[in-house]
């Protein structure tokens, strides 16, 4: 950090840097909200689409894969939707980590411990 001529830290430079980081974070979050990630299971029988922040955007089920009159088939369908969502959410989390990681860098300590400006959860 830069120091001002009167001693101590240059608060204006620090505030400018914080504002720039906040703008970059907001931009990255916007891009994530617009991103689309698919999770697919059972050879494509069920595909779930989420955005980059993990919000469910769509579910696609292949025709003739499930019998709507069979309770076991419907239970299987429910399980497959959950599995496809988990797959898509994991990909969305990885995308978010990749996009936001550089912005969050420097807030934590080596070894994954929370830094002075990071909550420990």
Residue pairs with C-beta under 8 A, 6 or more apart in sequence:
1 9
1 10
1 13
1 14
2 9
2 10
2 13
3 9
3 10
4 10
4 11
21 103
24 103
25 100
25 103
28 99
28 100
28 103
29 53
29 100
31 52
31 99
32 51
32 52
32 53
32 92
32 95
32 96
32 99
32 100
33 51
33 52
33 53
33 55
34 51
34 52
35 51
35 52
35 92
35 95
36 49
36 50
36 51
36 52
36 57
37 49
37 50
37 51
37 52
37 88
37 91
37 92
37 95
38 47
38 48
38 49
38 88
38 91
39 47
39 48
39 49
39 50
39 83
39 84
39 85
39 86
39 87
39 88
39 89
39 90
39 91
40 46
40 47
40 48
40 84
40 87
41 80
41 83
41 84
41 87
42 65
42 80
44 62
45 61
45 62
45 65
45 66
45 80
46 59
46 60
46 61
46 62
46 65
46 77
46 80
46 81
46 83
46 84
47 59
47 60
47 84
48 56
48 58
48 59
48 60
48 81
48 84
48 85
48 87
48 88
49 56
49 57
49 58
49 59
49 60
49 88
50 56
50 57
50 85
50 88
50 89
50 92
51 57
51 92
52 92
52 95
52 96
52 99
53 92
53 96
54 89
54 92
54 93
54 96
56 85
59 81
59 84
61 77
66 73
66 74
66 76
66 77
67 73
67 74
68 74
106 115
107 115
107 117
107 118
108 114
108 115
108 118
109 115
113 120
114 120
